Amino acid sequence: MQHTTKLRRLQFWLKACGLIACCFLSGAVIGAEPDTDADKTVFDPDVTPRKVQVDNLDSENFELGVYVGILSIEDFESSLLYGFNARYHFSEDFFAEVNVASTEAGESSYERLSGDVSLLPDDDRKLLAYDLTFGFNLFPGQAFVARSLVFNSRFFLLGGLGSTDFAGDSRLTLNFGFGYQVYPTDWWAFQVTARDHIFDIDVVGTDKTTHNIELSTGVSVFF
């Protein structure tokens, strides 16, 4: 009988302790601060987008330019060349241009060696070249002049046909080359060009095909 009474008392105290523990845990859960970290995502970048303004080139298709340079006439001295061109841009990649350039040939190697002998009269030393050339923009990009100064630019290829009036005759001329153009603003550009003017000539006694290298620089405007 006493054993049964002790067992009942033990069960009573166990139940009481369990009830107290449950009440304590419930209060701790209710009074606990919410776990704000659970609402956070794994990646929470704090990035403020930077506004970037890019200058676009105007959509004008016509371009007029002037240029000056050096023309190395085969068998003659290099001479100062000056000219102008007009371009029409069919698209962002292709364009056509008309070039007119003039120079005057210096002494030939034969004239320098022979002294007073002159192969050409003064009037025939003037060279006038005009051609129709097509161009292809190969590498449009940007030119970084300084960290905060960036210009649009393009590298282009050239090729065309024309005529060269030189040494008393008009000579069919093939030309090809390349150039690099930089746009300081959206309405004018600066460029450097290298090209080869190929035509036949017989001034030195034999008819031969000559390669006449032009290096020039110029500016142009769009309208």
Order of alpha helices (4+ residues) and beta strands (2+ residues): alpha-beta-beta-beta-alpha-beta-beta-beta-beta-beta
